[in-house]
Amino acid sequence: MNSIMVLITLSDSGIETIKSNPELPKKEMEFVARWKDEGILESFFISVSKKDAVLIFKNVDESTVKGLIESLPYFPYMAQIAYHHLNKQF
């Protein structure tokens, strides 16, 4: 199965903004939960520092994934975003 892994790093100033606005994390998780329910988000990881995240999407192309990431409430606070195509072996 082919998947797309997205590696996200938030900016330091973005983390401070997010911490000061408790509604932002709630809104962000609504997107993640919806994608999981729709069956397009296979895995979601957040680093212990909460500065980095890994999302693994399935059954969608890269342009769709980019659009999904750009729709996130955290998008303006992202310092780095990397997209990697994966072929699951087991």
C-alpha positions as CSV (number, residue, x, y, z in Angstrom):
1,M,0.0,0.0,0.0
2,N,1.3,3.4,-0.9
3,S,1.2,6.1,1.8
4,I,2.3,9.7,2.2
5,M,4.1,10.7,5.4
6,V,4.1,14.3,6.4
7,L,6.7,15.6,8.8
8,I,5.8,18.9,10.5
9,T,7.8,21.2,12.7
10,L,6.2,24.2,14.4
11,S,8.0,27.5,14.8
12,D,9.0,28.6,18.3
13,S,6.7,31.6,18.1
14,G,3.9,29.4,16.7
15,I,4.1,27.1,19.7
16,E,3.8,30.1,22.0
17,T,0.7,31.3,20.1
18,I,-0.9,27.9,20.2
19,K,-0.2,27.6,24.0
20,S,-1.9,30.9,24.6
21,N,-5.0,30.0,22.6
22,P,-6.6,26.8,24.0
23,E,-9.2,26.7,21.2
24,L,-6.5,26.1,18.5
25,P,-5.5,22.6,19.7
26,K,-9.2,21.7,19.9
27,K,-9.8,22.9,16.3
28,E,-6.7,21.1,15.1
29,M,-7.7,17.8,16.6
30,E,-11.2,18.0,15.0
31,F,-9.5,17.9,11.6
32,V,-7.3,14.9,12.6
33,A,-10.3,13.0,14.0
34,R,-12.3,13.7,10.9
35,W,-9.5,12.4,8.6
36,K,-9.2,9.3,10.8
37,D,-13.0,8.7,10.6
38,E,-12.8,9.2,6.8
39,G,-10.1,6.5,6.6
40,I,-7.5,8.7,5.0
41,L,-5.3,9.2,8.1
42,E,-3.6,6.0,9.0
43,S,-1.3,7.2,11.9
44,F,-0.7,10.4,13.8
45,F,2.2,11.0,16.1
46,I,3.2,14.1,18.2
47,S,6.7,14.5,19.7
48,V,7.0,14.8,23.5
49,S,7.9,18.5,23.0
50,K,4.8,19.0,20.9
51,K,6.9,20.8,18.4
52,D,6.9,18.0,15.8
53,A,4.2,15.8,14.3
54,V,4.1,12.9,11.8
55,L,1.0,12.1,9.9
56,I,0.7,9.1,7.6
57,F,-2.1,9.4,5.0
58,K,-3.4,6.5,2.8
59,N,-5.5,6.3,-0.3
60,V,-4.9,10.0,-1.3
61,D,-2.5,11.8,-3.6
62,E,0.1,14.3,-2.6
63,S,-1.8,17.3,-3.9
64,T,-4.8,16.3,-1.8
65,V,-2.6,15.8,1.3
66,K,-1.0,19.3,0.7
67,G,-4.4,20.8,0.6
68,L,-5.4,19.1,3.8
69,I,-2.3,20.2,5.6
70,E,-2.8,23.8,4.4
71,S,-6.4,23.7,5.8
72,L,-5.2,23.0,9.4
73,P,-5.5,25.8,12.0
74,Y,-1.8,25.2,12.9
75,F,-0.7,25.8,9.2
76,P,0.3,29.4,9.7
77,Y,2.6,28.3,12.6
78,M,4.4,25.6,10.7
79,A,8.1,26.2,10.1
80,Q,8.8,23.1,8.1
81,I,6.7,20.6,6.2
82,A,8.1,17.6,4.4
83,Y,6.2,15.1,2.3
84,H,7.5,11.6,1.7
85,H,6.0,8.8,-0.4
86,L,6.1,5.4,1.3
87,N,5.5,1.9,0.1
88,K,4.4,-0.2,3.1
89,Q,6.3,-3.5,3.3
90,F,4.5,-5.1,6.2
